[in-house]
Every structure is written in structure tokens, then in C-alpha cells.
């Protein structure tokens, strides 16, 4: 993971179902252009991990049916079937989305819920290409804990190659779980791990894992040594790439000033307006911008907060509409309506195409004009009509708003 300077890495951020749909649009365009098949490492967090687990399952199933993952530069013919099934899954509540229960009850249900969502695939059964890396946060150090086909662990504790029989669903659950309500406790034998920087005397480790976005919501830490980095950001507060003000090399580690010493600090960061240590997040983006502009790293970055600068003929939603309506859609794991799903996939598809043209045109292997997957959802009027309540985290509240509108009244604010 991240050791080969020739590798192409793709990072999919956290952000619940919203991010998964936004990333789906990105993957669709990357596949059409013959770029997705060039990806060596897919580093994911939370909602991005949910999509990645679903993708891995379909790649494996396709290979078994004689539809293998293409050579670099090719187009994967299994994409539409994968996308259709994902839409079906995201049209329903995740099994635990509405659960109100004690911590232990939710923890006991969490891996099973993700197993039902993703399937029984084990880490050792993940495809060799791309190399799937699922990132969680180890709360004692506030640093990443990663799962892949070949190893499990962190830079602090070291890595182990002896946990390939763990489920991909467990890795995704760790990457996406919410502190306090459903963090995961994992137990490991210290003797299985090697290469860590941290001295730990215990023979058995109790590792507390939660949402990977607490430390790095982009997933770039695990691929910072790659030669080409593509980043899709559908997370909270996603925005265009800032000015290139970073001075330290991008590959150098970014350390949180205040690591998550316990699950309650992690929860406070996520719930507050200053979630996910914004100083560190901004520094990471600034370094990425500097790495692109200085040609230290090739690649491209796009976010759900991107869009057209004007109302011209260029395809896509305006930046103002994206920031006001699309980037404010909830990130929960409850059901997303068809209009919500169509707009989010369209947006990911179109901003990815625009970013690649500006920043990484040399990656394209297949020349084809962009055609948004859902043409009837492209107008600003469609977005304003169908997404005006989408920021509300409660499906009940959205239903109440809709009821008042049908009766020609507005609920009190």
C-alpha cells in the first residue's frame, strides 16, 4: 500500500450514502475513459468504503462469470450491473440507520448488517487489482488503521498478514462506524504484528476503531507515495482545492494536533462545526494542491462542492447550485429518493470529467464525450424542486415538510 512510486491511486472520501452516490458518478466516468482500470490502489473511507466493498464484490462475481477486470486502459463491462444494484440498495434504509439502542446492542448487529449489504467476501478474496484499502481510525492514537487483501494494521502498531480470513464487511463496518453509538472493538495478538513505531508491552491488543474520516476523510494518507493520485471528495464541508500554499512534501505524514483520545472526543469532532480536525484537513488539501502545481505528484481532485462557474453551455450544475443544494444533502444511511440518487450520480460524473480535463488529461485512454447518466435530472429547476428538503437528517421531518407543501402551507420554522 503506497510503496510504489509508479502506482495510480484513487481515493474515495467518507460522507455516507451521499458520498457513495457522488463517487458512483465519478467511477462511471473514470471507467468510460479507461482510467478506472489503471488504478493500482483504491483507498477509501466510510461511505467510500461502502461503495468499494460493493464494487469488490461485483469484480469478484464478474471474474467468476468470465467478465474479468480489464487490463490498464480498458473499460469494465460490468459497471452498469454494479451501479443498478447500488441504486437499489441506497433506495432503502441501511439496517441500522434508524436504530435507537444501547451501544452493545448496535455493536453486535453492525458486522452482520454490513455482511448482508456487502456479502461474505473475506479480505484474502479481494481482487489483486485494484488493491482495496479500507481505512478506519484507531481512537487511542487518533491515526489510521487499515485493512487490505495482504495486511491489516497501522504505522504505530505495525502490520499483520495473518488476518486475511476477516470479512470485508468487518473492514467496511470499522471504516464507517459512528463513535459512541457503534464503534468496534477488535482484539489482536501483538506477536502477529511487525514494523510498528509504537512500543506496546501487552501480548493482546484491544483496538477501538471508528470512522476513518476522524483522522483522514479523504483516504490520502495511505497513498501519499503514489505517483498519480485521484481524489473524489463527497464529504462534509467538501470544497474546491485551495491555493497551493503547502510547503512540506505531500508524502510526509500529517499528524493531528489533538488525537482522539477516546470515542467521546471523536464524536464531538464529528458533531461539531469543526469536525474532523479542520486544520489538519486543510493542510492535507493545501499540500495536495502544492504537490499538483509543483508536479511532485500527478493527478486530480474534485469535490461535491465543485461546479460550473456560470450558466454557460458547459454541462453540469453551477457551483452556486452545487454548494447550496447538492453539497448540503444529508450524509446519513437512510433511504435516498430516485431524484436525489440521480442528481448525486450526475454531479459526480460531470465534475470528475471537468477536473480530469483540467488536471490530468494524459490519463484518458478512451475518447468519448461525457453523457450524464440521468439527463432528465440536469436542470437547476429539477434540483431545486427535488432536493430542497434533502439536507434534513430525519426522513420523518422530510415527510412532514412534503405533507405541508401538498396542502399548500409551510410548516413553522
N, C-alpha and C positions, 0 to 999 in steps of 0.2 A: 504494500500500500504506500504509494507516494515515494518509492525509492528510485524510480526510473525517470531520468530527465527527458526521455523521449515520449513519455506517455501523454495521452489526451485524457483529461479528467472532466467529468460533468458533475456538478453539484446541484442538488435539489433541496431547497430550504424547507424549513418547517412552516406550519400555517394551516393545519387541519385539512378538512375536505376542500377548502378554498384553494390552498396551495396545490393539492393533488390535481385538481381540475386545471389550474393555471399551468402546472408542469405538463399535464397531458397534452395541452396545445403545443407547448414547446417541443416535446418529444415527437409529436406528429410532424412538425416542420423539419426538425433535425433528421427524422427518418426519410422524408421526401428528398432532402438534399444530399443523402448519402453520408451524413455526418454522424448520426447515432451509431452506426456500425463501426465507426473509427474510435469510439470511446473505449479506453482501456479500463478506467476506474469510474464507478458511479458511487459518489459519496453522498449520503442522504441523511436527513433529519426529520423526525416526526411525520408530518403529512407527506413529505417527500419520500420517507421510508415506507409509508403505506402504499404509495404508487409503485415504488421499487420492488417491494415484495410481490405485488400483483404482477408486475412485469416479469420478474424472475420466474414465477410460476408458469406464465404463458410461454416464455422462451423454452423452458424445460419441456412443457407439453408439446410445443411445436416441433422440437427436435425428435421427440418420440414418434411424432406423426410424419416424419420425413420433411419437415419445414425448418431447416437449421438456421441459426443466426448467420447472417451474411458475412462474407469477407469484408474487410475495411473498405468503405466506399460504396457498398451495396445497400439496397433497400430491403427492409424486413417485411415480407408479405403478411405476417401475422398481426400487424398493428391494428387493423380495423376490428378484428375479433377481440383483441385485448381491450381496446377503447370502449367497445359496446358493452362489455361485461363490467368495466369500471363504472360507466354511467349507471348501469343497473344497480350496482352496489351503493353508489352515492345518492341514489334516489330514495334510500331508506335510512332510518336512524341506525347508527352503529349500536351494537347490542348494549353497550354501557353508557351511551350518551346521556340518557335520562335517569341513570341510576342514582338514587339517594340512599346511601347505605354507609355503614361503618367502613373504615379503611381496610380491615382484614377481609371483609366480605368481597369488596371490589378487587383486592389483590388476588384473591382465589379465583375470580372469574376472568381476570384480564387476559392471561395467556390463552385460555380456551376461546375467548371471543375473537382474538386475532387469528387463532388457528382456523376457526370457522370462516373468517374473512379471507385469509391468505391460503390456507391449506396446510398439509402435514409435512411440507418440504423441510429437510434438515440443512444446516449450514454447508455440510460437505457435498450436498446435492446442488448447490448453486452453480450457475454456469461459470466456466472458466473465463469467458469474455462476454460482457464486461465483468470486471471484478466488483461485486457488490459489497459496499462498506456501509453498515448501519451504525449511526453514531448516537450514543446516549451520553448523559452527564453523570460522572461519578461524584456524588454530592459531598463526600468527605474532602476531596481536593478541589472540587469545582472544575475538573478537567474532563476531557472526552474519554469515554470508554467505548471501544469499537468492536463490532462483530463482522467477520467476513468468512469466506469459504475456508481459508487457510489458518486464521488465527483469531484469538479473542484477547482483549486486554487494553492497556493504556501505557503511555510513555512512563508514567510513575510506577505502576505495578509490574510492568513488563508484559510479555505476550505469551500465550499458550496455544499450541497446535492440537491440544487434546480434547477440544470441545466441539468437534465437528458434528456430533450427534445432537447437539442442541437445535431446537426448532428455529427456523427463520421467523416464525410468528413470535417467538420469545424475544428475538432481537428487535423486531419492529415494535413490540409492546414496550420494551425498555426505551426505545428511541422516542416514542410518542406519549409515554405515560405522564400524568399530571401530578406534580408533587403533593404530598399530604394525602390526597384522595386515592391515588393508585400508583405510588412509586413501587419499584420492585426490589426485593432483597435477593441477591444472588450469593451463593456460597461456593468458594473455590479453595482447592488445596494450593498453598503457596509454592510447593515444590513443582507444580506444573508450569510455573511462570519463570521467565528469564529475561534479562536485559533491561529491567526497570531502574529508574533513578532513585527510587524511594526505598529506604531501609524499613522493612516490616518484619517484626520478630515472630508474629503469630504463625502457627502452622496452618490454620484455616482462616480464610478471609471472609468477612461479611461485607459485601459490597452493596451500597444503596444506590440504585440507578433511577434516573428520571429523565425527562425530556431533554434530548440533545441540544435543543435550542437555548437552554440556560447558559451554556458556555459559547456555543458557536452555531447560530441558527442557519448559517449558510452551508456548513459542512466543508469549508475550505481548508481547515487545519490539517485534515488527513491527506490532502493532495497538494500541499504547498510546494513540493519539489517537482511537480509536473511541468512539462514544457508548455503545454497548452491547457488552459483552464476555462471552462464554460460554466457560468453560474446563473441559475434561474432562481429568482428571489420572489416568492409569493407570500412572505411572512408579514407579521405585524410591523407597521412603520416602514415597509419597503419603499424605496425611493430610487431615483436615478443615481448613477455612480457619481460620487462627489469629485471635486477637483483633486488633482494628483499632488497632494501635499505630504504624503508619507515619505519618510527618509530612510527607515530601516528596510533591509531586504525583505521582500514578501515572504520568503521561505523561513525567516526567523520566527520563532514561536511568539504568539501573543498571549500574555498572561493576565488573567483578571486581577484587578486591584483588590477586589474583595470576593474571594471564592465563596461558594455556597457551603457554609459550614454545617448546615443542616437543611432538612426539607422545608422548614418554615421560611427560611431566608429565600430559598428558591421560589416558593410560592409567592412571597411578597414581590420579588422582582417581576414575576410573570404578570401579576395582577396590577402592578403599578404602571403609571405612565412612563416610567423609566425602566421598563422591563429589559431583561437580557443584557444587562450592563452596557448601556448605550455608548459609553466612552470607548470600550473595547470594540464594540460592533463598528463604530465609526472609524476607529483606527484600522480595523481589518479592511474596510472598504477603501479607505484612503491609500493603504498600501497596495491593494489590488489595482486601484486606478494608476498609481505611480508605476507599478510593475508593467501594466499595459503600455503606458505612454513612453516609458523608457525602454520598452522591448525586452525587459528582463523576462517577461512571460508573455506568450501569445494567448489570444482567446477573446472572450466576450462576456459581458454582464448585462442582464436585463431584469427588470422588476415589474411587479404588478402596478407600481406607481408610474410607469412609463406610458407614453402615448404620443400621438401627433401633436405638434406644436401649434397647428392651426386647423382650419376646417377645409383644407385644400383637397385635392383629388387623391392623395395618398391613402391607401387602405388602412383601416384601423380606427380605434376610438381616440378621441382627443385626449391630451394629457390632463386637461381640466376635468373631463368626464371620468377618466380613469381614477384620478386621485379623489374625486368627490364621491363617486358611486361604486366603482369596482374594487378599489383598494380598501374600502371600508366594509366590504361584505364580511360577515362573521367568519371566524375560523373554527367553530365548533364542529363536532362529528355528528350533527343531526342531519336529517334529510335535506337535500338541495333540490329545488324545483327544476323542471326542464329549462326554463328561461335562464335561471342562474347558472346551470351547468353549461349551457350553450355560450353564454356571454364569456364566462371564465375561460373556456377552452379556446374560443375565438381570440380572446385577448392574449393568452399565452402564445398562440400560434403567430399572431401578427407582430407582437413586439419582439419575439425571437427572430423572425425574418428580418425586421428592420435593424436589430442590433448586429446580426451576423453580416449584413451588407456593409454596415459602417465599420465594424471592428475586426471581422475575421472572414473576409470573402474568399480567402485561399483554401478554406476548409471544404467548400462546396465541391461535390463530386458529380452531382446530378443537377442539370439545369432545368428548372421548372418554375413557372410563375406561381406565386402564392395564391391559393384559393381558400378562403376561410371555410372551415368545416360546416358552419351554420350561417348561411348567407342571410336568412330571414331575421337574424338577431344582431345585425351590424349597425342599425340606426341608433342615434342618440335617443330618439323617442322610445324605442324598444327598451333600452337600458333604464331610462327614467321611469317608465311605466312598470317594469317588472322587478326592478331591484331597489325600489325606494324604501322598502322595509327590510332589506336583506342584512342590514347591519345589526338588527335586533337579535340577541343571542337566544331568546326564547321563542320556540315555534308557536306557543300559545299566544304570546304577545303579537306576533305577526298575524295570527288568525284573527285576533280581536281588531287590529287595525283594518284588516281586509273587510271584516263584517261591518264596521262603521262606514267604510267607503261605499260599500254596496248599498247602504241605506242613505247615502248622501250626506253623511255627517262626519265630523272629525272628532276623534277622542280627545279628551282634555289632556294637556301636556303638563 
